[in-house]
Amino acid sequence: MDDVEAAVLAAVDGDEVVEVTRELVRMTSITGGDGESAPQHWVADRLAALGCDVDRWPIDLGEVTGHDAFPGWEVPRTEAWGVVGTVGGGDGPRLVLNGHVDVVPPGDLSQWTRGDPFAGEVADDAVWGRGACDMKGGLACQLLALQAVVAAGVDLRGSVAVHAVVGEEDGGLGSFATLLRGHRGDACVIAEPTGLDVVPANAGALTFTLRVPGRSAHASVRLSGVDAIERFWPVWQALRDLEARRNADTHPLFDRWRLPYALSIGTLRAGDWPSSVADELVAEGRLGVALGEPAAHARASLEAAVADACGRDPWLRAHPVEVVWGGGQFASGGPSADRSLPDRVAAAARDAAAREPATWAGPYGSDLRLYEAAAIPTVQFGPGDVRHAHAPDERVPIPELLACTRTLALTILRTCAAR
C-alpha cells in the first residue's frame, strides 16, 4: 500500500463504526412500518455533514409501483424516502455503495436471549439486535469508509455515491426507485452479510399463494365434506419433488449450499371453525429462482407441478388449486462478465484485512439483480453471517465491521482516487 492508502486506513475509526451500527439498530425500521423513514433522514444528514451532495426525495409510490418493471412488495406503504449522497464528480469511475435500512420484524421476543432486539447491545465482541447483520452493520461500514476517505483529503477523479434504500426486504422498492430517478454508477458494492467473502451473484425468490378448495361439513360427519387440508397433502408432496428436481443441477457458485433454490411454504391457514371440515386452505410460500433462469420459467414450473398434482386427484381435477403470484418478486442476478470489481474488492480485502475472501453466490434474492439489470456490475461484500440474518439473537462481529470498513475504503481509493 502507498502513503495515501495508509493514511486512509489510519483514518478508519473502529469505535465509531460500532457506535453507528448501534445507532442504526436502535431505529425500529421494520420494512413497510412507520419507522422505516427515520434512518433514511439520519443517513441523509450524516452524508450532508461529510460534505456530500445529497439527494433526499419522497418516493412517488404511485409512479414507482405502477411501473411495468416494479419488483413488487409485501407491505404497501403510504410513505418512502430515497437518499443518495455523492462525493467527487470528475470524469473518472463512479462507484456506488448500496445499503438498505429496513429490517424484518423481530418475531417471537422470548427467543431473544439478549432481551430487546432494538437495544444495539455490545457483548462477546459483537453488536446484537435486529438488523445488525442484515444490513445496518454493512451500511455503517460504508458510511465510515467514505468518512475515512474524506477525512484523509483524498482527491477523487471519479465519484462515490451512497445509495441508502428502503424496502429491500420485501422486493426492492428503494433501489428500484433510486435507479428510476436516474442515479447510476460504473460499479456497485452492496454490503449485505457475506462474512467478508465476495458474492457476485444471487438466486432469485418469487412469492406465491396457493388456494386449495374443499367443502365444509360438520366434523362429526366429516366424510360428507372434502377436507382442504387433506387435499393439500399431495400438492405439498409435488412441490417437494419439484424442489428436488430444480436443485439436481446447480451453478458451481452455489456449491457451498445444500439447497440453493429452495421452495418453502411459510404460512398456512385453513378452515374457520374447529368442528367444521376445512373448506379452504391458503398456503403462502417462496420459490427459489435458478441463476440465469427467467422468472416466467420458474413460475411455469411450479404451476405445472401443481396442475399435475391436481390431475391425479378426483376432487382437485374438478376443483383445481389456484396459484397467485404477488408480493416481492426477486429475479436472479449476476455474475457480471466484468471481473474487475470482484477482483478489486478481493485484493482490497487481502491488503486491508489480511484475509483471502472466497467467492460464491447467495441462495437468496437481493438488490444486486436490480443494479445488474441496469448494466452496473455489482458484488456483495459485507460483515456478518447470513445465518444470523432474520434470526433471533441477530448480531454482527465487531472485527468484521472494522475489516469491512477498511476493505471498502481501499476499494473506494482503487476505483475513484486520482493516482
FIVO-238317 format. One record per residue: residue in one letter; x, y, z of N, C-alpha, C in turn. Coordinates in steps of 0.001 Angstrom, whole numbers, padded with zeros to 6 digits, always signed. Example, Ala and Ser with C-alpha at 12.3 -4.5 7.8 and 13.67 -1.06 7.14 Angstrom:
<lumgus>
A+013190-005690+007800+012300-004500+007800+013200-003300+007800/S+012850-002250+007080+013670-001060+007140+012900+000030+007870/
</lumgus>
This chain:
<lumgus>
M+000842-001195+000000+000000+000000+000000+000875+001241+000000/D+000384+002291-000675+001146+003533-000709+000749+004429+000470/D+001330+005619+000518+001101+006515+001653-000347+006982+001745/V-000984+007201+000587-002376+007654+000591-003278+006564+001186/E-003072+005335+000766-003885+004243+001300-003640+004064+002787/A-002394+004181+003205-002079+004059+004628-002753+005161+005434/A-002789+006362+004875-003418+007480+005575-004921+007273+005717/V-005545+006746+004674-006987+006499+004737-007295+005408+005754/L-006517+004338+005741-006769+003268+006716-006547+003763+008146/A-005609+004649+008312-005381+005217+009651-006554+006074+010096/A-007325+006597+009126-008476+007442+009454-009735+006639+009760/V-009690+005332+009561-010851+004495+009881-011005+004407+011388/D-012163+004788+011869-012439+004819+013307-013255+003583+013684/G-012589+002587+014254-013262+001345+014616-014340+001530+015661/D-014090+002395+016635-015098+002629+017671-016341+003284+017081/E-016133+004185+016128-017284+004882+015564-018132+003964+014698/V-017517+003035+013984-018330+002129+013169-019218+001272+014058/V-018736+000928+015251-019573+000187+016204-020726+001065+016675/E-020436+002311+017010-021480+003200+017518-022508+003533+016448/V-022065+003692+015198-023022+003949+014122-023918+002730+013911/T-023346+001544+013971-024157+000319+013859-025199+000278+014963/R-024792+000574+016184-025722+000549+017315-026827+001589+017139/E-026433+002783+016675-027416+003845+016475-028466+003422+015450/L-028030+002791+014370-028967+002341+013347-029856+001214+013862/V-029292+000290+014638-030084-000823+015172-031186-000308+016087/R-030918+000769+016811-031908+001304+017750-033129+001893+017041/M-033034+002119+015742-034171+002635+014985-035006+001444+014499/T-036259+001387+014926-037110+000237+014607-037695+000381+013207/S-036813+000223+012222-037192+000470+010831-037676-000813+010156/I-038736-001392+010705-039311-002610+010125-039874-002289+008750/T-039604-003152+007797-039959-002867+006410-041452-002573+006268/G-041745-001437+005662-043123-001017+005477-043759-000374+006690/G-043044-000333+007825-043611+000226+009048-043400+001722+009157/D-043963+002298+010232-043881+003742+010425-042451+004228+010646/G-041576+003347+011135-040213+003765+011438-039233+003602+010298/E-039709+003183+009131-038788+002894+008026-038077+004152+007517/S-038707+005310+007633-038130+006532+007073-037093+007179+007983/A-037176+006946+009291-036296+007650+010227-034813+007448+009924/P-034336+006219+009705-032907+006095+009407-032513+006707+008077/Q-033451+006827+007142-033126+007485+005881-032754+008948+006112/H-033523+009619+006949-033215+011020+007251-031913+011129+008053/W-031698+010173+008935-030468+010160+009730-029254+009994+008823/V-029334+009061+007887-028228+008837+006953-028024+010057+006064/A-029123+010654+005588-029007+011836+004727-028284+012969+005457/D-028636+013185+006712-027981+014245+007485-026501+013943+007680/R-026173+012688+007908-024773+012319+008117-023971+012505+006826/L-024557+012126+005702-023878+012309+004422-023666+013795+004128/A-024663+014609+004451-024517+016051+004253-023379+016605+005111/A-023257+016108+006350-022194+016569+007236-020813+016195+006706/L-020742+015137+005891-019472+014748+005278-019122+015613+004077/G-020055+016464+003674-019828+017301+002509-020344+016711+001224/C-021158+015681+001324-021723+015065+000129-022813+015947-000466/D-022993+015827-001751-024150+016385-002433-025292+015389-002214/V-026299+015775-001448-027334+014831-001017-028631+015058-001784/D-029131+013985-002371-030461+013963-002973-031357+013162-002045/R-032270+013874-001373-033240+013239-000466-034623+013578-001005/W-035393+012562-001365-036675+012836-002006-037750+011864-001536/P-039003+012346-001470-040118+011433-001186-040425+010621-002441/I-040385+009317-002316-040619+008454-003469-042090+008536-003871/D-042321+008762-005144-043687+008781-005681-044156+007336-005801/L-044885+006876-004794-045255+005461-004734-046175+005065-005869/G-047040+005966-006299-047920+005659-007411-047146+005431-008690/E-046182+006316-008945-045376+006189-010160-044537+004916-010128/V-043898+004660-008980-042977+003525-008898-043732+002196-008954/T-044783+002071-008159-045500+000790-008142-046278+000547-009423/G-046570+001614-010170-047267+001456-011432-046360+001171-012612/H-045055+001153-012373-044103+000908-013453-044163-000554-013878/D-044009-000797-015163-044102-002164-015685-043087-003105-015052/A-041922-002574-014676-040856-003417-014142-040800-003405-012614/F-041785-002809-011940-041767-002759-010477-041633-004166-009898/P-040678-004381-008976-040410-005736-008488-041367-006244-007416/G-042371-005466-007060-043351-005932-006081-042970-005583-004656/W-043948-005720-003764-043705-005515-002341-044666-006370-001536/E-044267-006649-000301-045102-007434+000608-045960-006524+001480/V-045460-005304+001733-046104-004393+002675-046369-003060+001984/P-047599-002767+001595-047895-001457+000990-047558-000321+001953/R-047096+000799+001396-046677+001937+002199-047461+003179+001813/T-047484+004132+002728-048014+005459+002423-046889+006471+002284/E-045656+006061+002662-044504+006970+002612-043241+006162+002414/A-042330+006692+001618-040995+006116+001466-040065+007212+000971/W-038807+007144+001424-037830+008169+001066-036621+007545+000403/G-036105+008237-000597-034847+007859-001224-033751+008789-000769/V-032534+008260-000638-031387+009063-000213-030168+008637-001015/V-029533+009590-001660-028260+009369-002346-027323+010504-001951/G-026160+010149-001428-025138+011139-001103-023909+010900-001951/T-023437+011915-002669-022341+011770-003614-021195+012710-003265/V-019989+012175-003331-018792+012991-003160-017907+012770-004381/G-017216+013814-004787-016443+013743-006021-017333+014131-007186/G-016902+013830-008381-017730+014182-009525-016941+014468-010775/G-015700+013987-010813-014915+014160-012021-015383+013207-013104/D-014545+013065-014122-014920+012209-015239-014396+010782-015073/G-013953+010433-013855-013454+009088-013591-014575+008137-013226/P-014215+006933-012790-015219+005912-012463-016155+006350-011347/R-017386+005898-011448-018412+006193-010447-018716+004918-009665/L-018427+004943-008365-018656+003781-007502-019886+004014-006653/V-020782+003033-006611-021976+003073-005774-021781+002140-004582/L-022127+002631-003395-022211+001808-002188-023684+001757-001797/N-024288+000594-001903-025729+000460-001648-025961-000230-000305/G-026877+000340+000483-027238-000279+001758-028694-000035+002090/H-029372-001053+002607-030783-000876+002964-030941-000709+004460/V-031905+000137+004836-032133+000450+006250-033287-000352+006839/D-034113-000988+006002-035265-001717+006534-034846-003091+007045/V-035597-003569+008025-035327-004866+008654-036634-005650+008744/V-036498-006957+008924-037686-007789+009124-038137-007679+010583/P-039387-008037+010901-039844-007996+012294-039014-008925+013175/P-038973-008658+014488-038122-009459+015377-038677-010847+015682/G-039965-011094+015410-040528-012407+015689-040816-012608+017173/D-040734-013856+017614-041037-014229+018998-039963-013666+019926/L-040326-012676+020728-039336-011999+021579-038745-012932+022628/S-039464-013997+022995-038948-014918+024011-037720-015679+023514/Q-037507-015692+022198-036345-016393+021648-035087-015525+021635/W-035238-014259+021982-034083-013356+022024-033451-013422+023413/T-032314-014062+023529-031682-014207+024845-031048-012902+025314/R-030874-011936+024397-030260-010663+024760-031295-009609+025114/G-032569-009989+025150-033593-009018+025518-034072-008222+024322/D-034134-006910+024472-034691-006014+023465-033937-006148+022135/P-034624-006579+021057-033939-006729+019765-033457-005415+019172/F-033938-004292+019699-033554-002996+019148-032697-002184+020123/A-032017-002881+021033-031178-002191+022010-029777-001917+021469/G-029341-002674+020471-027982-002483+019966-026924-002814+020997/E-027127-003903+021726-026192-004283+022791-024848-004710+022209/V-023776-004402+022934-022441-004885+022601-022033-005932+023626/A-021726-007132+023143-021299-008220+024019-020590-009270+023174/D-019632-009953+023780-018909-011043+023106-018342-010593+021762/D-017814-009369+021742-017156-008814+020557-018091-008748+019350/A-019357-008444+019609-020346-008313+018532-021370-007267+018916/V-022029-006706+017902-023198-005851+018107-024419-006715+017832/W-025359-006719+018796-026530-007579+018732-027782-006753+018449/G-028718-007339+017712-030004-006690+017503-030518-006903+016093/R-031824-006694+015932-032421-006860+014614-031828-005857+013635/G-031313-006374+012536-030700-005549+011518-029207-005363+011672/A-028621-005789+012805-027180-005608+012984-026407-006290+011872/C-026848-007498+011505-026202-008257+010446-026778-007898+009084/D-028079-007769+009002-028772-007573+007717-029549-006268+007710/M-028975-005149+007241-027564-004981+006967-027068-003630+007482/K-027534-003271+008677-027142-001971+009213-025666-001914+009552/G-025091-003058+009933-023649-003091+010139-022908-002789+008849/G-023365-003372+007745-022740-003106+006451-022889-001671+006015/L-024058-001079+006254-024268+000330+005913-023359+001220+006743/A-023190+000893+008031-022264+001659+008870-020848+001599+008310/C-020441+000425+007841-019107+000289+007238-018967+001198+006020/Q-019998+001276+005201-019943+002130+004021-019794+003596+004410/L-020573+004023+005387-020511+005415+005816-019150+005764+006395/L-018586+004850+007195-017295+005136+007830-016138+005002+006849/A-016279+004141+005847-015243+004060+004812-015190+005361+004025/L-016359+005874+003655-016394+007148+002936-015876+008272+003820/Q-016228+008241+005095-015753+009271+006012-014224+009266+006095/A-013621+008078+006113-012165+007990+006196-011510+008593+004947/V-012098+008339+003776-011558+008899+002537-011652+010423+002552/V-012795+010944+003000-012984+012398+003063-012033+013009+004088/A-011907+012357+005257-011059+012897+006324-009593+012952+005902/A-009168+012017+005048-007774+011985+004606-007515+012991+003490/G-008553+013678+003019-008389+014699+001995-007983+014157+000638/V-008470+012956+000307-008088+012326-000955-008758+013043-002129/D-007979+013292-003161-008505+013888-004391-009100+012781-005251/L-010378+012880-005546-011064+011856-006329-011176+012304-007781/R-010820+011415-008701-011019+011704-010122-012374+011205-010591/G-012992+010372-009764-014339+009891-010031-015249+010284-008878/S-016314+009531-008665-017253+009852-007589-017641+008600-006830/V-018033+008820-005585-018571+007761-004734-019963+008190-004299/A-020934+007309-004462-022307+007618-004071-022835+006541-003144/V-023345+006953-002002-024033+006035-001094-025515+006042-001448/H-026049+004906-001831-027480+004752-002081-028096+004082-000856/A-028721+004861+000004-029431+004309+001162-030876+004068+000747/V-031361+002852+000953-032653+002481+000383-033541+001802+001418/V-034837+001857+001142-035846+001148+001932-036402+000002+001083/G-037164-000868+001734-037943-001857+001006-037160-002990+000377/E-035891-003172+000752-035144-004289+000172-035732-005619+000618/E-036154-005686+001874-036616-006963+002422-037879-007474+001750/D-038662-006586+001162-039922-007073+000577-040013-006815-000921/G-038850-006701-001606-038920-006635-003052-037903-005737-003725/G-037485-004655-003078-036501-003774-003685-037029-002422-004096/L-038093-001967-003462-038691-000671-003787-037657+000447-003843/G-036820+000567-002819-035913+001704-002719-034865+001732-003808/S-034220+000606-004057-033210+000571-005123-033853+000777-006487/F-035022+000197-006689-035726+000386-007955-036034+001873-008165/A-036527+002549-007122-036853+003970-007236-035604+004817-007441/T-034502+004429-006803-033247+005176-006949-032724+005092-008380/L-032757+003899-008950-032324+003739-010336-033280+004440-011293/L-034586+004370-010983-035580+005026-011828-035379+006540-011826/R-034872+007079-010725-034634+008534-010625-033415+008956-011462/G-032637+008000-011900-031500+008323-012757-030142+008183-012112/H-030085+007762-010860-028802+007568-010195-028150+006298-010737/R-026915+006423-011181-026210+005329-011818-024763+005275-011333/G-024052+004266-011766-022644+004133-011456-022000+003171-012429/D-020686+003062-012317-019943+002121-013156-019688+000809-012427/A-019902+000799-011122-019741-000404-010306-020490-000174-009003/C-020916-001263-008367-021691-001155-007124-021280-002250-006151/V-021114-001852-004890-020867-002807-003807-022018-002699-002824/I-022691-003811-002579-023776-003888-001603-023245-004626-000385/A-023343-004006+000779-022722-004566+001987-023651-005523+002727/E-024293-006419+001989-025065-007488+002622-024113-008415+003387/P-024618-009176+004356-023730-010038+005136-023177-011212+004321/T-021893-011161+004032-021231-012235+003285-020092-012858+004079/G-019913-012455+005337-018780-012953+006103-017459-012534+005498/L-017465-011361+004814-016284-010790+004161-015827-011626+002970/D-016723-012397+002389-016468-013053+001113-017043-012192-000008/V-016651-012489-001230-017121-011744-002394-018242-012542-003054/V-019415-011924-003149-020602-012589-003691-021069-011831-004927/P-020764-012349-006130-021107-011629-007349-022438-012031-007966/A-023202-012899-007304-024447-013377-007909-025407-013848-006823/N-026687-013842-007162-027751-014311-006272-028737-015165-007039/A-029309-016125-006339-030516-016757-006853-031666-015760-006717/G-032816-016121-007237-033994-015283-007076-034987-015917-006125/A-036074-015218-005856-037113-015723-004958-038440-015094-005346/L-039438-015929-005586-040754-015466-006008-041793-015873-004962/T-042614-014930-004559-043661-015187-003576-044931-015668-004278/F-045531-016716-003728-046757-017255-004324-047778-017583-003238/T-049031-017682-003665-050131-018109-002794-050884-019236-003492/L-051152-020287-002746-051973-021396-003235-053301-021393-002488/R-054393-021529-003227-055723-021645-002621-056277-023020-002962/V-056388-023844-001938-056830-025228-002111-058289-025321-001675/P-059199-025642-002574-060620-025682-002206-061011-027002-001543/G-061968-026913-000646-062595-028100-000056-064095-027894-000024/R-064788-028671+000828-066233-028478+001014-066541-028702+002481/S-067159-027713+003103-067397-027767+004535-068469-028786+004896/A-068349-029333+006089-069343-030247+006658-069138-030277+008159/H-070121-030768+008893-069956-030930+010334-068878-031974+010582/A-068010-031695+011559-066885-032585+011807-067315-033993+012180/S-068523-034132+012769-068978-035474+013156-069297-036339+011945/V-069516-035695+010804-069775-036443+009567-068802-035923+008503/R-067540-035906+008854-066550-035255+008009-066454-035889+006626/L-066797-037165+006520-066692-037819+005219-067697-037283+004211/S-068684-036529+004693-069632-035927+003759-069091-034623+003174/G-067987-034132+003723-067331-032946+003186-066037-033318+002478/V-065295-032330+002105-063975-032514+001485-062986-031637+002253/D-062036-032290+002913-061088-031584+003771-059982-030949+002918/A-059954-029628+002894-058935-028932+002102-057527-029218+002603/I-057403-029516+003892-056083-029831+004445-055563-031132+003845/E-056427-032156+003767-056027-033422+003160-055721-033248+001676/R-056491-032414+001014-056279-032212-000418-054941-031498-000693/F-054464-030745+000304-053187-030056+000128-052007-031018+000190/W-052167-032145+000839-051032-033046+001057-050364-033492-000251/P-051090-033984-001232-050412-034360-002482-049797-033168-003219/V-050373-031989-003044-049782-030796-003647-048447-030498-002982/W-048402-030585-001669-047158-030352-000936-046089-031352-001366/Q-046467-032617-001512-045507-033622-001965-044988-033295-003369/A-045881-032801-004235-045471-032432-005587-044472-031271-005556/L-044666-030346-004636-043734-029224-004514-042366-029692-004008/R-042353-030645-003085-041076-031191-002622-040343-031896-003766/D-041070-032625-004571-040458-033291-005730-039913-032253-006717/L-040659-031176-006914-040216-030116-007810-038928-029489-007284/E-038881-029233-005997-037680-028651-005401-036462-029535-005657/A-036624-030844-005479-035511-031761-005708-035042-031712-007161/R-035984-031664-008087-035606-031618-009500-034885-030315-009834/R-035353-029209-009269-034774-027909-009587-033385-027722-008961/N-033054-028536-007978-031744-028441-007334-030808-029581-007731/A-031201-030376-008716-030378-031517-009121-029107-031080-009851/D-029159-029953-010527-028009-029479-011302-027926-027969-011146/T-027008-027499-010291-026938-026076-009977-025591-025499-010419/H-025532-024172-010463-024319-023465-010876-023202-023712-009849/P-021954-023870-010308-020852-024124-009366-020692-023066-008279/L-021131-021825-008523-021032-020804-007486-021871-021133-006257/F-022811-022088-006404-023677-022463-005288-023208-023737-004586/D-022002-024191-004852-021556-025483-004323-021568-025544-002797/R-021441-024424-002127-021420-024447-000659-022803-024663-000046/W-023858-024541-000852-025218-024621-000332-025859-025969-000676/R-026474-026595+000306-027143-027876+000059-028391-027697-000796/L-029046-026545-000668-030315-026327-001352-030366-024872-001839/P-029673-024547-002908-029590-023144-003318-030898-022566-003846/Y-031763-023416-004405-033021-022912-004965-034179-023497-004157/A-034276-023067-002927-035255-023652-002005-036683-023267-002377/L-037592-024192-002107-039031-023964-002272-039670-024249-000920/S-040236-023226-000319-040758-023402+001036-042148-022803+001173/I-042902-023371+002105-044201-022836+002499-044012-022119+003827/G-044350-020836+003855-044123-020046+005062-045336-019895+005949/T-046536-019853+005357-047750-019721+006165-048822-020673+005637/L-049651-021146+006552-050795-021992+006220-052005-021519+007012/R-053134-021372+006334-054389-021041+007004-055474-021935+006423/A-056267-022512+007306-057305-023422+006804-058522-023380+007719/G-059713-023426+007099-060955-023523+007856-061277-022278+008655/D-062470-022312+009272-062871-021183+010101-063566-021611+011386/W-063604-022952+011646-064275-023418+012869-063714-024784+013239/P-063397-025011+014529-062758-026274+014916-063588-027519+014596/S-064904-027412+014666-065726-028609+014456-066369-028618+013074/S-065725-027931+012141-066152-027984+010744-065007-028492+009885/V-065329-029187+008818-064333-029597+007847-063832-028336+007118/A-062533-028230+006997-061942-027035+006378-062354-026943+004914/D-062979-025817+004560-063459-025657+003180-062455-024939+002282/E-061340-024463+002856-060291-023859+002044-058989-023858+002826/L-057899-024080+002136-056569-023917+002712-055818-022908+001854/V-055188-021955+002520-054378-020951+001830-052939-021123+002301/A-052051-021382+001357-050626-021552+001652-049841-020473+000924/E-048968-019804+001655-048100-018793+001063-046663-019298+001133/G-045936-019113+000056-044586-019651+000033-043646-018869-000850/R-042494-019465-001033-041392-018808-001740-040707-019829-002632/L-040560-019478-003900-039927-020343-004891-038569-019778-005260/G-037507-020568-005080-036182-020137-005488-036038-020148-006998/V-035360-019126-007534-035147-019000-008974-033682-019282-009271/A-033432-020171-010219-032064-020550-010561-031318-019387-011210/L-030012-019407-011070-029182-018366-011656-029358-018357-013173/G-029728-017204-013694-029923-017056-015126-031262-017537-015639/E-032096-018072-014770-033404-018570-015191-034409-017427-015270/P-035135-017287-016360-036196-016278-016393-037243-016563-015322/A-037725-015512-014680-038736-015690-013635-039979-016386-014180/A-040326-016105-015420-041505-016732-016019-041343-018244-016106/H-040121-018696-016371-039868-020140-016437-040044-020778-015067/A-039534-020101-014025-039680-020629-012673-041154-020714-012274/R-041910-019668-012583-043342-019689-012269-044035-020845-012990/A-043703-021029-014262-044346-022085-015047-044053-023462-014473/S-042850-023656-013921-042508-024962-013360-043366-025281-012144/L-043618-024267-011299-044471-024501-010137-045914-024708-010553/E-046381-023911-011459-047766-024061-011918-047993-025432-012537/A-047020-025938-013281-047148-027255-013898-047163-028355-012847/A-046326-028213-011805-046292-029222-010749-047614-029268-009998/V-048176-028090-009725-049472-028027-009033-050563-028620-009922/A-050562-028275-011186-051574-028802-012108-051477-030314-012234/D-050257-030841-012249-050074-032288-012332-050628-032986-011093/A-050380-032392-009917-050920-032978-008684-052441-032946-008681/C-052997-031846-009172-054458-031751-009239-055033-032795-010205/G-054318-033053-011289-054808-034010-012263-054873-035434-011751/R-054129-035717-010685-054130-037073-010117-055131-037238-008992/D-055844-036183-008631-056809-036240-007532-058198-035914-008082/P-059182-036798-007875-060508-036573-008463-061132-035240-008065/W-061034-034867-006780-061620-033607-006331-060887-032418-006944/L-059555-032432-006870-058787-031298-007386-058821-031218-008905/R-059079-032358-009548-059207-032317-011001-060405-031452-011396/A-061464-031538-010601-062666-030745-010873-062628-029382-010199/H-061803-029261-009151-061694-028004-008398-060207-027678-008212/P-059520-027255-009250-058062-027108-009194-057585-026022-008229/V-056396-026243-007764-055750-025280-006870-055431-024007-007659/E-055722-022862-007047-055409-021575-007665-054003-021145-007242/V-053194-020727-008196-051855-020227-007931-051841-018726-008236/V-051453-017929-007240-051400-016475-007397-049983-016009-007084/W-049442-015178-007955-048108-014610-007733-048257-013163-007270/G-047539-012813-006216-047627-011453-005688-046490-011183-004734/G-046564-010038-004061-045517-009692-003117-044196-009438-003804/G-043104-009651-003070-041777-009432-003622-041441-010451-004689/Q-040947-009979-005815-040573-010847-006925-039103-010587-007250/F-038231-011443-006721-036791-011279-006879-036304-012171-008010/A-035899-011576-009111-035225-012345-010148-033821-012701-009663/S-033181-013645-010332-031784-013910-010031-030938-012780-010611/G-029675-012708-010192-028819-011645-010686-027362-012027-010715/G-026628-011533-011724-025200-011761-011833-024894-013180-012306/P-023609-013534-012359-022473-012632-012165-022173-011827-013424/S-021604-010649-013226-021214-009827-014357-020045-010464-015099/A-020022-010285-016392-018894-010785-017176-017616-010011-016856/D-017759-008806-016324-016613-007970-015955-016099-008404-014587/R-014913-008976-014530-014353-009489-013280-013570-008423-012511/S-013459-007203-013043-012584-006220-012413-013044-005844-011008/L-014360-005689-010804-014843-005278-009483-014631-006366-008434/P-015087-007612-008635-014829-008618-007602-013344-008832-007335/D-012521-008747-008379-011079-008902-008165-010526-007740-007347/R-011033-006526-007600-010561-005354-006859-010968-005443-005388/V-012205-005860-005127-012659-005999-003737-011865-007082-003026/A-011616-008198-003703-010849-009282-003090-009433-008831-002758/A-008814-008086-003666-007458-007587-003410-007455-006607-002238/A-008474-005763-002165-008567-004827-001045-008732-005571+000273/A-009506-006652+000268-009680-007445+001492-008359-008073+001923/R-007588-008540+000957-006285-009118+001304-005367-008068+001926/D-005374-006877+001355-004446-005848+001823-004914-005162+003104/A-006228-004969+003223-006748-004210+004364-007077-005090+005556/A-007420-006356+005295-007880-007229+006384-007061-008500+006504/A-006019-008636+005683-005164-009823+005717-006002-011101+005624/R-006918-011092+004662-007829-012227+004526-008066-012510+003053/E-008053-013798+002699-008343-014206+001329-009821-014566+001237/P-010643-013706+000609-012078-013993+000571-012406-015090-000432/A-013385-015890-000095-013931-016866-001032-014917-016162-001958/T-015283-016829-003038-016268-016303-003979-017379-017320-004138/W-018613-016888-003936-019760-017774-004052-021001-016964-004374/A-022086-017637-004660-023360-016977-004945-024321-017186-003790/G-025166-016185-003544-026143-016268-002459-027406-017002-002894/P-027986-017819-002031-029211-018536-002382-030477-017710-002152/Y-030310-016439-001893-031410-015533-001559-031497-014422-002596/G-032621-013744-002644-032764-012586-003514-032180-011345-002869/S-031762-010387-003678-031256-009119-003151-031363-008054-004231/D-030969-006830-003863-030995-005723-004816-029892-005823-005858/L-028981-006756-005702-027934-006939-006703-028533-007086-008093/R-029643-007821-008198-030186-008093-009539-030727-006831-010189/L-031142-005827-009402-031644-004578-009969-030514-003761-010576/Y-029362-003731-009897-028218-002993-010429-027622-003716-011630/E-027547-005038-011552-027058-005792-012708-027981-005591-013913/A-029289-005546-013673-030235-005332-014771-030071-003948-015386/A-029530-002999-014597-029256-001658-015104-027848-001553-015690/A-027214-002704-015956-025874-002770-016559-024806-002165-015659/I-024975-002323-014327-023985-001856-013362-023381-003091-012691/P-022130-003445-013000-021513-004610-012349-021566-004459-010830/T-022013-005516-010161-022316-005422-008729-021807-006654-007992/V-021282-006434-006804-020937-007523-005903-021498-007205-004530/Q-021665-008243-003747-021983-008085-002331-020729-008395-001523/F-020465-007543-000550-019337-007742+000348-019672-007029+001641/G-019795-007784+002730-020161-007149+003978-019889-008032+005178/P-020049-007461+006382-019787-008200+007615-020993-009030+008032/G-020726-010106+008741-021805-010903+009301-022076-012177+008519/D-022714-013111+009210-023075-014419+008656-024557-014403+008326/V-024916-014713+007089-026320-014653+006673-027198-015581+007507/R-026606-016585+008154-027405-017477+009006-027918-016761+010255/H-027333-015605+010584-027827-014808+011713-028870-013781+011279/A-028971-013545+009963-029959-012598+009458-031358-013175+009643/H-032316-012332+010019-033721-012708+010197-033916-013686+011365/A-032897-013944+012141-032969-014933+013218-032977-014238+014569/P-033461-014941+015622-033308-014371+016966-031823-014272+017312/D-031495-013316+018175-030105-013050+018545-029242-012694+017339/E-029814-011960+016400-029037-011476+015265-027872-010635+015770/R-026707-010792+015137-025543-009999+015541-024548-009932+014406/V-023586-009004+014575-022503-008836+013614-021198-008710+014399/P-020171-009474+014041-018902-009408+014790-018204-008062+014595/I-017726-007501+015669-017042-006219+015601-015760-006291+014761/P-014943-007350+014875-013764-007413+013996-014128-007371+012509/E-015268-007957+012132-015682-007908+010735-016147-006515+010332/L-016740-005771+011258-017103-004382+010960-015865-003569+010596/L-014820-003726+011380-013590-002978+011121-012939-003435+009819/A-012868-004743+009606-012235-005264+008391-013005-004843+007146/C-014322-004843+007217-015141-004436+006079-014941-002956+005779/T-014918-002124+006807-014730-000686+006605-013390-000407+005931/R-012363-001065+006394-011035-000894+005808-011020-001358+004348/T-011658-002483+004082-011691-003012+002713-012434-002068+001779/L-013576-001543+002238-014342-000623+001401-013583+000679+001166/A-012840+001126+002171-012050+002352+001998-011006+002156+000891/L-010326+001011+000889-009353+000742-000169-010040+000586-001521/T-011219-000027-001525-011953-000188-002781-012317+001171-003371/I-012731+002097-002521-013029+003459-002988-011787+004077-003616/L-010662+003998-002917-009431+004593-003419-009022+003987-004758/R-009058+002678-004828-008562+001995-006031-009538+002088-007203/T-010730+002559-006927-011702+002768-008001-011750+004220-008435/C-011706+005144-007475-012050+006543-007776-010977+007576-007526/A-009883+007228-006830-008893+008238-006456-008025+008620-007644/A-007569+009862-007641-006625+010362-008662-005248+009814-008312/R-004748+008873-009097-003483+008215-008764-002503+008322-009921/
</lumgus>
